[in-house]
Amino acid sequence: NLAAVWDLPVIFLVENNGYGLSTPSKDQFRCAHIADKGIGYGIESKT
């Protein structure tokens, strides 16, 4: 969120292993791809 607020030129690399804190990601996120979560913060995302 801070990167979006300050409009920082930053690259985040995320590896999705299918789990988040021992819960399957399909039960945690409604988005199809984890990269889609950046849209809510105004951050361009690519997969």
Secondary structure, 3 states (H helix, E strand, C coil): CHHHHCCCCCCCCCCCCCEECCEEHHHCCCCCCHHHHHHHHCCCCCC
